Amino acid sequence: MHRTTLTFLITLTLCATFYTAHSAITPYFSIRSQGLNTPRHLSGIIQKIFVPHDEPLAGTFSAALAYDRSFDHKSITECLFGNSCCPTITISGSQVADRENTDWLADYFYLPTDFKSSLSFKPRIDNVLLDLNFYIDLNEWADGLYVAAYAPIVHTRWDLNMCETIDMKGTNSHAPGYFTPDTLQRNDLLNNFTEYAAGCITGPIEQTVGSETFSITMSRLNQARISQTSLNQTRAADLRIVIGYDALRTDRCLFGFQGLIAAPTGNRPKGNYLFEPIIGNGHHWELGGALQANSIAWRSNDEHKQLILTANLSLTHLFSSRQKRTFDLKGKPFSRYMLIERLGTPIQSNLKGDGVTPSAQFKNEFTPVANLSNLSVDVSATLQAEFTAMLTFASRKCSWDFGYNFWGRTCEKISLRDITPFDNNTKWALKGDAHVFGFDRGAAGAGPLVGAVPLSATERKATIETGTNFISGATVAQAILNPRVDNPQNATGDASGGASNNPLSAQPDAASLTIQTSINPVFISACDIDVCEQRTKGMSSKLFTHLSYTWADQDRWIPYLGIGGEAEFAHNSNDHCDDSCKDSCFACALSQWGVWLKGGITF
């Protein structure tokens, strides 16, 4: 075997292994607030604010018009999909001959069993914002006291840029019993995954088998949708107030303390979209403090030129915020896109499994897991830190700032607030690739078709890649018998409404193919929601610079104008979570560049 071929095969093997084992993904992409940007706030004004105490400076007002844009779409894709080795996701039906064990099962998406396509993503976030800043000395009340306020107004645009390439459109109809009691025709199915992800609907499907008419609801995806266009949001990010006190102030240095509070004016996550636009910090109140130090490292003899060193360290706590997020099931990445079936009572058509009546029976409705797992939660973070180190060269009219900024947020704490979907009498279970109808052909199982009987078949071990029946090596004839549903038992029933225990067939036109049902079915509960292993933290480093010009010839109102830029680099790590969930948290932040035009007036 050629070395190139061997290398290619090894790469594919490692890629598949990584993707299968990797569960560190987040259904919600958490960002650093657009309003938390100390470099932009301090640039161009340090020499105006931190002047010797005896100079007549009252304050400054500034406004920055800024544009930010993400540049590392791969890191965002890794956070959302965890597939850094394999940048595409393949969608394939249960009867595609060459489907891989990492393919998502097309059957879940109301697609044919012979459908195949691939998905690729290039996520992008960009922001246009007007950052309004205000600083004023309060020396008349207390020497060294000051207050500052920051109020950015943001327009943000988030685009997942999903592209679907269709390899096989698929022509198969779904066999009787798989979704509906009769054949589910190809023209009643969706055309591609894009339609499913966007929330397109098919059905309801009405079919008559025997003497009974069934209406099957095939609900659309309402939560965690993937938009085919960019999603926009416009509002204030968060209102940040700083109350500071200069404890030490000399001719060449300054050291002070700050109290910080941020009022949430941004939007709350709702979980309606996988990549939903967020402005602000997730609607958290913040409270904390900061230390700031300034030192004049060098000053010219005429005191018109100076070199200023600035350091600022802020620490805040993010208080609990009520949010809605769409979660996966434990140990089942991307299960939010799988299908679940509704089960309930009373038990009809005398359904039994080896003589035992099931606790619930299929009630003619399918829906994506996301529609059930979109839940209200309380989210908080113990600590958010930002450190800025800046060097400023200032003359009488010009200044140049250059510096470094670090931002970090500890792991989220998430607790379920509302489990209403699991408190009522409606029961939901994973459908997987189970057939949900059996067929009554009389006492011997070989007579004419009497009718269809809803089963109680569930598949708790199904994943986004596969159900439990159409496993590798299984033929269609074997899989349609439901051999690996939960707690399989031979199904019997009486579609005529009587009390007979007739063997139920897997096909309406085939005798002696007894189908299995679950005794008993396994339902989804609140304990199955994966809240713990989908938490994130954030960390990034930033380099920034700013050039400013001041019209210093003015006496009272002194205008200034400058231009700046920054490059922020995320420190992301998708570590595999342990079963105990003690430390299951991974870093997920945004890499982006930005430019701004900043002007203001000192008075």
C-alpha positions in Angstrom: 0.0 0.0 0.0 1.4 3.4 -0.9 2.4 5.7 2.0 0.0 8.4 0.8 -3.0 6.1 0.8 -2.1 4.7 4.2 -1.8 8.3 5.6 -5.1 9.2 4.1 -6.8 6.1 5.7 -5.3 6.8 9.1 -6.4 10.4 8.9 -10.0 9.4 8.1 -9.9 6.9 11.0 -8.7 9.5 13.5 -11.2 12.0 12.2 -14.1 9.6 12.7 -12.8 8.6 16.1 -12.5 12.2 17.2 -16.0 13.1 16.0 -17.6 10.1 17.6 -15.9 10.6 21.0 -16.1 14.3 21.1 -19.1 15.7 23.1 -17.8 19.2 23.9 -20.3 21.3 22.0 -22.5 24.1 22.9 -26.0 24.8 21.5 -25.6 28.4 22.6 -22.6 30.6 21.5 -21.8 32.9 24.4 -19.8 36.1 23.7 -18.0 38.8 25.5 -20.3 41.8 25.7 -19.8 44.4 23.0 -20.0 47.0 25.8 -17.0 45.6 27.7 -14.0 47.1 26.0 -11.6 49.0 28.3 -9.1 49.6 25.5 -11.6 51.5 23.4 -12.8 53.4 26.5 -9.4 54.5 27.7 -7.7 55.1 24.3 -7.2 58.8 23.5 -8.2 60.2 26.9 -5.7 58.9 29.4 -3.7 62.1 29.2 -6.9 64.2 29.6 -8.3 62.4 32.6 -5.2 61.5 34.6 -3.5 64.9 34.9 -2.0 66.5 37.9 -4.6 67.4 40.5 -4.1 71.1 40.3 -5.0 71.4 36.6 -8.6 72.7 35.8 -10.0 69.6 34.2 -13.7 68.9 34.9 -14.4 66.0 32.6 -14.7 64.6 29.1 -17.4 63.3 26.8 -16.6 61.0 23.9 -18.3 58.9 21.2 -16.7 56.1 19.2 -18.2 54.8 16.0 -16.9 51.2 15.7 -17.0 48.2 13.5 -16.1 44.6 14.6 -16.0 41.4 12.6 -15.1 37.8 13.5 -12.3 36.3 11.4 -11.9 32.7 12.7 -15.0 30.8 11.5 -13.4 27.5 12.3 -13.3 28.2 16.0 -17.0 29.1 16.0 -17.8 25.9 14.1 -15.8 23.8 16.6 -17.8 25.3 19.5 -21.1 24.6 17.8 -20.3 21.3 16.1 -17.1 20.0 17.7 -15.8 18.7 14.3 -12.4 20.5 13.9 -11.0 17.4 12.1 -14.0 16.9 9.8 -15.3 20.4 8.7 -18.4 18.9 7.0 -21.4 16.9 8.3 -22.9 14.2 6.1 -26.7 13.6 6.1 -27.6 10.1 4.8 -30.7 7.9 5.0 -30.9 4.5 6.8 -30.8 2.7 3.4 -27.8 4.5 1.9 -25.4 1.7 1.1 -22.1 3.5 2.0 -23.3 5.6 5.0 -20.6 6.2 7.6 -21.1 5.8 11.4 -20.6 9.6 11.7 -23.4 10.5 9.3 -26.5 12.1 10.6 -29.6 10.0 10.0 -31.7 11.7 7.3 -34.8 9.8 8.4 -35.1 12.1 11.4 -35.5 15.1 9.1 -38.5 13.9 7.2 -36.3 12.9 4.3 -36.1 9.7 2.2 -34.1 6.7 3.4 -31.9 7.1 0.2 -31.2 10.8 0.7 -27.6 12.0 1.0 -26.0 15.5 1.4 -23.2 17.3 3.1 -23.3 20.4 5.3 -20.5 23.0 5.7 -20.4 26.2 7.8 -18.6 29.5 7.8 -20.1 31.4 10.8 -19.6 35.2 11.0 -20.5 37.9 13.4 -20.1 41.6 12.8 -21.1 44.6 14.9 -21.7 48.3 14.2 -21.8 50.3 17.3 -21.9 53.8 18.7 -20.1 53.8 22.0 -21.0 56.8 24.2 -18.6 57.5 27.1 -18.8 60.1 29.9 -16.3 61.0 32.6 -16.4 63.8 35.2 -14.4 64.8 38.2 -16.3 65.2 41.5 -13.4 67.0 43.3 -15.9 69.6 44.6 -17.5 66.9 46.8 -14.5 64.7 47.5 -10.9 65.1 46.4 -10.0 62.3 44.0 -13.6 61.2 43.4 -14.9 60.7 39.8 -17.7 58.9 37.9 -17.8 57.4 34.4 -20.5 55.9 32.3 -20.4 53.7 29.1 -23.5 53.2 26.9 -22.8 51.4 23.6 -25.7 51.1 21.1 -25.1 48.0 18.9 -26.4 46.6 15.6 -25.2 43.0 15.4 -25.5 40.5 12.5 -25.0 36.8 12.9 -24.8 34.4 10.0 -24.0 30.7 10.2 -23.5 30.5 6.4 -24.6 26.9 6.1 -24.2 25.4 2.7 -25.8 22.1 1.8 -24.5 20.1 -1.1 -27.0 17.4 -2.2 -25.5 14.1 -3.5 -28.7 12.1 -3.8 -32.1 13.7 -3.6 -33.7 10.4 -2.7 -36.7 8.7 -4.3 -37.8 6.2 -1.6 -41.1 6.5 0.1 -41.3 5.5 3.7 -42.7 2.0 4.2 -46.0 1.4 6.0 -45.6 1.5 9.7 -42.3 3.5 9.8 -44.0 6.9 10.2 -47.6 6.3 9.1 -49.9 3.3 8.8 -49.7 3.4 5.0 -46.9 4.3 2.6 -45.6 7.9 3.2 -45.0 9.1 -0.3 -41.8 10.9 -1.4 -43.7 14.0 -2.4 -45.0 14.3 1.2 -41.4 14.5 2.5 -39.0 17.5 2.7 -36.5 18.1 -0.1 -33.4 18.6 2.0 -32.0 19.2 5.5 -32.0 23.0 4.9 -35.8 22.9 4.8 -36.0 20.9 8.1 -33.4 23.2 9.8 -35.3 26.3 8.8 -38.6 25.0 10.3 -40.4 23.9 7.2 -43.4 21.6 7.8 -44.8 18.5 6.2 -48.2 17.0 6.9 -50.4 16.4 8.8 -50.8 13.1 7.0 -54.2 11.5 6.9 -54.5 7.8 6.0 -57.1 5.1 6.2 -56.2 1.5 6.9 -58.9 -1.0 7.4 -61.9 0.8 9.0 -59.8 3.5 10.9 -58.5 6.8 9.7 -55.3 8.1 11.2 -54.1 11.7 11.3 -50.3 11.8 11.8 -48.8 15.1 13.0 -45.2 15.7 11.9 -44.2 18.8 13.8 -41.7 21.2 12.4 -38.5 22.3 14.1 -39.4 25.3 16.2 -36.2 25.7 18.3 -32.5 25.6 17.5 -33.3 26.4 13.9 -30.7 27.3 11.4 -31.5 30.4 9.4 -30.5 30.7 5.8 -30.1 34.4 6.1 -28.3 36.6 8.6 -30.1 37.3 11.9 -29.9 40.9 13.1 -30.5 42.7 16.5 -30.2 46.3 17.5 -30.2 47.7 21.0 -28.0 49.0 23.8 -25.5 46.4 25.0 -25.3 47.2 28.7 -25.1 50.4 30.7 -21.8 50.4 32.7 -21.3 52.8 35.6 -17.9 53.4 37.2 -17.4 55.3 40.5 -13.7 55.8 41.2 -11.5 57.2 43.8 -7.9 58.2 43.4 -6.3 57.0 46.7 -2.8 58.1 45.7 -2.1 61.0 43.4 1.3 62.7 42.8 2.9 64.6 40.0 4.1 61.4 38.3 1.8 58.6 39.4 -1.8 57.8 40.3 -3.4 54.8 42.0 -7.1 54.3 42.6 -10.1 52.1 43.2 -13.3 51.7 41.2 -16.7 50.3 41.9 -18.4 48.8 38.8 -22.0 48.0 38.0 -23.5 47.0 34.7 -27.3 47.1 34.0 -28.5 44.6 31.4 -30.0 46.4 28.5 -29.1 43.7 25.9 -31.3 40.8 24.9 -31.9 37.5 26.6 -31.1 34.2 24.8 -34.2 32.4 23.6 -32.9 29.3 21.9 -35.0 29.8 18.8 -32.0 29.6 16.6 -28.7 27.7 16.9 -26.7 30.8 16.1 -28.9 33.6 17.6 -27.7 37.2 17.7 -26.8 38.4 21.2 -26.2 41.9 22.3 -24.6 42.4 25.7 -23.6 39.8 28.3 -26.7 37.6 28.2 -28.8 40.0 30.3 -26.8 39.6 33.5 -26.5 42.3 36.2 -22.8 42.8 37.0 -21.2 44.1 40.2 -17.6 44.3 41.0 -14.5 46.5 41.3 -11.3 47.5 39.6 -7.8 48.8 40.3 -6.2 51.4 38.1 -2.7 52.7 38.1 -0.9 55.3 36.0 2.7 56.3 35.9 4.5 58.9 33.9 7.6 57.0 32.9 9.1 60.0 31.1 8.4 63.6 30.6 10.2 66.3 28.5 11.7 69.3 30.1 9.0 71.6 28.8 6.4 69.0 30.0 4.7 69.0 26.6 5.6 65.4 25.9 5.3 62.4 28.2 5.2 58.6 28.2 2.4 57.2 30.4 2.0 53.6 31.6 -1.5 52.5 32.4 -2.8 49.3 34.0 -6.4 48.4 34.8 -7.7 45.2 36.4 -11.5 44.8 36.8 -13.4 41.9 38.4 -17.1 41.5 38.3 -19.7 38.8 39.2 -22.4 38.0 36.7 -25.6 37.5 38.7 -28.3 35.0 37.8 -30.1 35.7 34.6 -33.3 34.0 33.3 -32.7 32.6 29.8 -34.1 30.0 27.5 -31.8 27.6 25.9 -32.2 24.5 23.7 -30.3 21.5 25.1 -29.3 18.1 23.9 -30.0 14.8 25.8 -27.2 13.5 28.0 -24.5 11.6 26.0 -26.2 12.4 22.7 -24.7 15.4 20.9 -27.0 17.1 18.5 -29.9 15.0 19.7 -31.9 18.3 19.7 -32.5 17.5 15.9 -33.7 13.9 16.5 -37.3 12.9 16.4 -39.4 11.9 19.4 -42.8 10.3 19.4 -45.7 11.1 21.7 -47.1 8.2 23.7 -50.1 8.0 26.1 -53.2 6.2 27.2 -55.8 4.7 26.9 -54.3 1.7 25.2 -56.3 1.0 22.0 -56.7 -2.1 19.8 -55.8 -4.4 22.7 -52.1 -3.8 22.1 -49.9 -6.2 24.2 -46.3 -7.5 24.2 -46.1 -11.2 25.0 -49.4 -10.8 26.9 -48.5 -7.7 28.8 -50.3 -4.4 28.2 -47.8 -1.5 27.7 -47.9 1.6 29.9 -48.4 3.8 26.9 -49.0 3.7 23.2 -48.0 5.8 20.1 -50.4 8.7 19.8 -49.8 9.8 16.2 -47.4 12.7 16.7 -43.7 13.3 16.0 -41.7 16.3 17.0 -38.0 17.2 17.1 -36.3 16.9 20.5 -35.5 20.6 20.4 -39.2 21.5 20.8 -39.2 19.7 24.1 -35.7 20.6 25.3 -36.1 24.4 24.9 -36.3 25.2 28.6 -36.1 28.2 31.0 -32.8 28.2 33.0 -31.0 30.4 35.5 -27.5 31.2 34.4 -24.7 32.9 36.3 -20.9 33.2 36.3 -18.8 33.5 39.4 -16.2 35.8 37.9 -15.4 37.9 34.9 -12.0 39.5 34.6 -10.5 42.1 32.3 -6.9 43.3 32.4 -5.5 46.1 30.3 -1.9 47.3 30.0 -1.4 50.4 27.9 1.5 52.6 26.9 0.7 56.2 25.8 3.0 58.7 24.1 1.4 62.1 24.5 2.3 65.5 23.3 0.4 68.7 23.5 -1.7 67.9 20.5 -1.1 64.3 19.5 -1.1 61.0 21.4 -0.5 57.4 20.5 -1.8 54.4 22.5 -0.6 50.8 22.2 -1.5 48.0 24.5 -2.7 44.5 25.5 -6.0 43.4 26.9 -7.0 40.0 28.5 -10.6 39.0 29.1 -11.9 35.9 30.9 -15.1 34.5 32.3 -15.4 31.5 34.6 -17.7 28.6 33.7 -21.4 29.2 33.6 -23.6 27.8 36.4 -26.8 26.6 34.8 -29.9 25.2 36.6 -33.3 24.3 35.2 -36.0 26.7 36.1 -38.9 25.2 34.3 -39.6 21.5 33.6 -43.2 21.9 32.6 -42.9 19.8 29.4 -42.1 16.8 31.7 -44.7 17.4 34.4 -47.9 16.7 32.4 -49.4 13.4 31.3 -47.9 13.6 27.8 -45.0 11.2 27.4 -42.3 11.5 24.9 -39.7 9.0 23.8 -37.0 8.7 21.1 -38.3 7.2 17.9 -35.0 6.2 16.4 -35.6 4.0 13.4 -38.4 2.0 15.0 -41.6 1.2 13.2 -44.5 2.7 15.1 -47.4 0.6 13.6 -48.0 -3.1 13.4 -50.6 -4.8 11.2 -53.4 -7.1 12.2 -54.0 -10.0 9.8 -56.3 -12.1 12.0 -55.7 -14.8 14.6 -53.2 -16.8 12.5 -51.4 -13.7 11.2 -52.0 -14.9 7.6 -55.5 -13.6 6.7 -56.5 -10.4 5.0 -55.5 -7.1 6.5 -57.8 -6.0 9.3 -56.1 -2.7 10.1 -53.1 -1.0 11.7 -52.3 -0.9 15.5 -50.1 1.8 17.0 -47.2 0.3 18.9 -45.3 1.3 22.1 -41.8 0.9 20.4 -39.1 3.3 21.6 -35.3 3.5 21.2 -33.5 5.2 24.1 -30.1 4.2 22.7 -30.7 5.9 19.3 -28.3 8.7 18.4 -28.2 11.5 15.8 -26.2 9.0 13.6 -28.4 5.9 13.8 -31.3 4.1 15.4 -31.0 0.7 16.9 -32.6 -1.5 14.2 -30.7 -0.4 11.0 -27.3 -1.2 12.4 -24.4 -2.3 10.3 -25.1 -5.6 8.6 -28.8 -5.6 9.3 -31.1 -6.1 6.3 -34.3 -4.2 5.7 -36.3 -7.4 6.3 -34.6 -7.8 9.7 -34.8 -4.1 10.7 -38.5 -3.7 10.1 -39.2 -6.3 12.8 -38.1 -3.8 15.5 -35.6 -6.3 16.9 -33.6 -3.8 19.0 -36.3 -1.5 20.4 -36.4 -1.0 24.2 -37.4 -4.1 26.0 -38.6 -5.9 22.8 -41.6 -8.3 23.0 -43.8 -9.9 20.3 -46.6 -7.5 19.6 -50.3 -8.6 19.5 -53.5 -6.6 19.1 -56.9 -6.4 17.5 -57.5 -3.6 15.0 -61.2 -4.5 14.8 -61.7 -3.2 18.3 -62.2 -6.7 19.8 -60.2 -8.4 22.5 -58.3 -10.8 20.3 -54.5 -11.2 20.8 -53.6 -11.5 17.1 -49.9 -11.4 16.2 -49.1 -8.1 14.6 -47.1 -8.2 11.3 -44.3 -5.8 10.3 -45.9 -5.3 6.9 -49.6 -5.0 5.9 -49.1 -7.5 3.0 -46.8 -10.0 4.6 -47.7 -12.9 6.9 -45.7 -14.4 9.8 -43.4 -11.4 10.3 -44.3 -10.6 13.9 -43.1 -7.2 14.9 -41.7 -6.3 18.3 -43.0 -3.6 20.6 -41.5 -2.2 23.9 -42.8 -3.6 27.2 -42.4 -1.1 28.6 -41.5 2.0 26.6 -38.7 4.3 27.9 -39.7 7.9 28.2 -37.6 11.1 28.2 -37.5 12.9 31.5 -36.1 16.1 32.9 -33.1 14.1 34.1 -32.1 13.3 30.5 -31.6 17.0 29.6 -27.9 17.7 29.3 -27.5 21.0 31.2 -24.2 20.3 32.8 -22.0 19.2 29.9 -23.0 22.1 27.7 -21.6 24.9 29.8 -18.9 27.3 28.5 -16.3 29.7 29.8 -14.5 32.4 27.8 -11.0 33.7 27.4 -9.3 35.9 24.8 -6.3 38.2 24.3 -6.3 41.5 22.4 -3.8 43.9 20.9 -4.9 47.5 20.2 -3.7 50.9 19.1 -5.1 54.4 18.8 -3.9 57.7 17.3 -5.5 60.9 18.5 -5.3 64.7 17.7 -6.3 67.4 20.2 -7.2 71.0 19.3 -5.2 72.2 22.3 -5.5 75.9 21.4 -9.0 76.1 22.7 -9.5 77.6 26.1 -12.6 75.9 27.6 -14.1 73.3 25.3 -11.2 71.3 23.8 -12.2 68.9 21.0 -10.2 65.8 20.0 -10.5 63.1 17.3 -8.7 59.8 16.8 -8.7 56.5 15.0 -8.0 53.1 16.5 -8.0 49.4 15.9 -7.8 46.0 17.7 -7.3 42.3 17.0 -8.8 39.9 19.5 -7.7 36.2 19.6 -9.9 33.6 21.4 -8.3 30.9 23.6 -10.7 28.0 22.8 -10.4 24.4 24.0 -12.9 21.7 23.5 -12.0 19.3 26.2 -14.0 16.1 26.5 -16.3 16.1 29.5 -16.1 13.5 32.2 -19.1 11.5 33.3 -19.3 13.1 36.7 -19.7 16.5 35.1 -17.6 18.0 37.8 -15.3 19.9 35.5 -17.2 19.6 32.2 -16.7 23.1 30.8 -14.8 24.3 27.7 -13.5 27.6 26.5 -15.5 29.2 23.7 -14.9 32.8 22.7 -14.8 35.0 19.6 -11.8 36.0 17.6 -12.4 39.3 15.9 -10.9 42.5 14.6 -12.2 46.0 15.0 -11.7 49.6 14.0 -13.2 52.8 15.4 -13.3 56.5 15.0 -13.4 58.3 18.3 -14.0 62.0 19.1 -15.0 64.0 22.0 -14.7 67.2 24.1 -12.9 67.9 27.3 -14.3 70.6 29.5 
